[in-house]
Amino acid sequence: MHGQRWISGSGGPTRGGPAGGPQLRAWPGLDEQPEMAHVARDWLARLHLVAAGCGLTTIPAVLEDAIPPGVVVLPVRGGTSEQRRILPARPPRPPSEPVIRVAEALRTATLTT
């Protein structure tokens, strides 16, 4: 993976970064500062940049069925593990019953994976 050009997603004010800034690093644990060749706003744009030969990107497994022609998906094995958090946001008042149910469903799903 050394010396490869990468394509990142763009962040925005609602994602905790400046509008248009990179959303994701190339790959956790990469032992070099990768070249971010392009920043794309959505997954489809990233995948089409890959198909055009403009660089590499990472995708969540759920997108594997949406891969355009010209893109090869390679599984990554032996990389560093990544921990993600899901934090429900709600108004500053006691949570409603639907909010409580969604939070409980998220908690249950997280504990069973």
Secondary structure, DSSP 4 states (H G I P E B T S, - for coil): -TT-EEEEEB--GGGTS-TTSB-S-S-TT-SS--EEEEEESSHHHHHHHHHTTS-B----GGGGGGPPTT-------S-------------SSPPPHHHHHHHHHHHHHHHH-
